[in-house]
Amino acid sequence: MSKILQESNLPSPNTVQKKDFLKTHAPSLDHLSIKKASLTFRAINHPLRQEMIRMIDSKGNATVTELFVEMRLEQSVASQHLAILRRAGIVKKEREGKYMYYKLNLERLQLLNKIISDLLK
């Protein structure tokens, strides 16, 4: 056998790997969490939606009307982007009288932050 193969640092087949490494070191990295996170990241990965998120964050909450007027969008475009953010769980809606207010879902954002932290370990 060649000297290179004998000196390689590859683990031998007899080496037993630790089981359930992800469960102990990164519990938020299960298949379902990763799938949900990827859908959420896709929703966030759009300049208009990122601007909406920043605007809602700065105001605390906002109506569709406030968003489309300040962003100079068509009402239907603003509503479509809000629907994507709502389905991804980034924003929540709350009714106050005749107005529907959108605000950030902080629990969901904290979960995303945890998943990112686990991925970067």
C-alpha positions as CSV (number, residue, x, y, z in Angstrom):
1,M,0.0,0.0,0.0
2,S,1.3,3.5,-0.8
3,K,2.7,5.6,2.0
4,I,0.2,8.3,1.4
5,L,-2.8,6.0,2.0
6,Q,-1.2,4.6,5.2
7,E,-0.6,8.1,6.6
8,S,-4.0,9.6,5.7
9,N,-6.0,11.1,8.5
10,L,-9.3,9.5,7.3
11,P,-11.2,7.8,10.1
12,S,-11.1,4.0,10.0
13,P,-14.3,2.0,9.5
14,N,-14.0,0.8,13.0
15,T,-14.4,4.3,14.4
16,V,-17.8,4.7,16.0
17,Q,-19.3,8.1,15.5
18,K,-21.4,9.7,18.2
19,K,-25.1,9.3,17.6
20,D,-27.7,12.1,17.9
21,F,-25.1,14.8,17.6
22,L,-27.7,17.2,16.3
23,K,-30.1,16.5,19.1
24,T,-27.6,17.4,21.8
25,H,-25.7,20.3,20.1
26,A,-28.3,21.9,17.8
27,P,-31.8,20.8,18.8
28,S,-33.5,23.4,16.6
29,L,-32.0,21.8,13.4
30,D,-34.7,19.1,12.8
31,H,-36.1,18.7,9.3
32,L,-39.3,20.5,9.9
33,S,-37.6,23.5,11.5
34,I,-35.2,23.8,8.6
35,K,-38.0,23.6,6.1
36,K,-40.0,26.3,7.8
37,A,-36.9,28.5,8.2
38,S,-36.1,28.2,4.5
39,L,-39.6,29.3,3.6
40,T,-39.3,32.2,6.0
41,F,-35.9,33.2,4.6
42,R,-37.4,33.2,1.1
43,A,-40.2,35.5,2.3
44,I,-37.6,37.9,3.9
45,N,-35.4,37.8,0.8
46,H,-37.1,40.6,-1.1
47,P,-36.3,44.3,-1.0
48,L,-39.9,45.5,-0.6
49,R,-40.6,43.0,2.1
50,Q,-37.4,43.9,3.9
51,E,-38.5,47.6,3.7
52,M,-42.0,46.7,5.0
53,I,-40.4,44.8,8.0
54,R,-38.2,47.8,8.8
55,M,-41.2,50.2,8.6
56,I,-43.4,48.0,10.8
57,D,-40.6,47.7,13.3
58,S,-40.0,51.5,13.4
59,K,-43.7,52.2,13.9
60,G,-44.6,49.2,16.1
61,N,-47.5,48.4,13.8
62,A,-48.9,49.6,10.5
63,T,-51.9,49.3,8.3
64,V,-51.8,48.4,4.6
65,T,-52.7,52.0,3.8
66,E,-49.8,53.4,5.7
67,L,-47.4,51.0,4.0
68,F,-48.5,51.5,0.5
69,V,-48.8,55.3,0.8
70,E,-45.3,55.7,2.4
71,M,-43.7,53.1,0.1
72,R,-45.5,54.5,-3.0
73,L,-46.8,51.1,-4.0
74,E,-50.1,49.9,-5.4
75,Q,-52.4,48.8,-2.7
76,S,-52.6,45.3,-4.2
77,V,-48.8,45.0,-4.3
78,A,-48.5,45.9,-0.6
79,S,-51.3,43.5,0.3
80,Q,-49.6,40.6,-1.6
81,H,-46.3,41.2,0.1
82,L,-47.9,41.4,3.5
83,A,-49.7,38.1,2.8
84,I,-46.4,36.5,2.0
85,L,-44.9,37.8,5.3
86,R,-48.0,36.7,7.2
87,R,-47.9,33.2,5.8
88,A,-44.3,33.0,6.7
89,G,-45.1,34.0,10.2
90,I,-43.0,37.2,10.2
91,V,-46.0,39.5,10.8
92,K,-49.3,39.1,12.6
93,K,-52.4,41.1,12.1
94,E,-54.7,42.5,14.7
95,R,-58.0,44.2,14.2
96,E,-58.7,47.4,16.1
97,G,-62.2,48.7,15.1
98,K,-62.3,48.9,11.4
99,Y,-58.6,48.9,10.9
100,M,-56.3,45.9,10.5
101,Y,-52.8,46.5,12.0
102,Y,-49.8,44.5,11.1
103,K,-47.0,44.0,13.6
104,L,-43.9,41.8,13.8
105,N,-44.1,38.4,15.3
106,L,-41.2,38.6,17.7
107,E,-41.4,35.0,18.8
108,R,-40.9,33.8,15.2
109,L,-38.0,36.2,14.7
110,Q,-36.4,34.9,17.9
111,L,-36.8,31.3,16.6
112,L,-35.2,32.2,13.3
113,N,-32.3,33.8,15.2
114,K,-31.8,30.6,17.2
115,I,-31.8,28.5,14.0
116,I,-29.2,30.8,12.4
117,S,-27.1,30.6,15.6
118,D,-27.3,26.8,15.5
119,L,-26.3,26.7,11.8
120,L,-23.3,28.9,12.4
121,K,-21.9,26.8,15.3
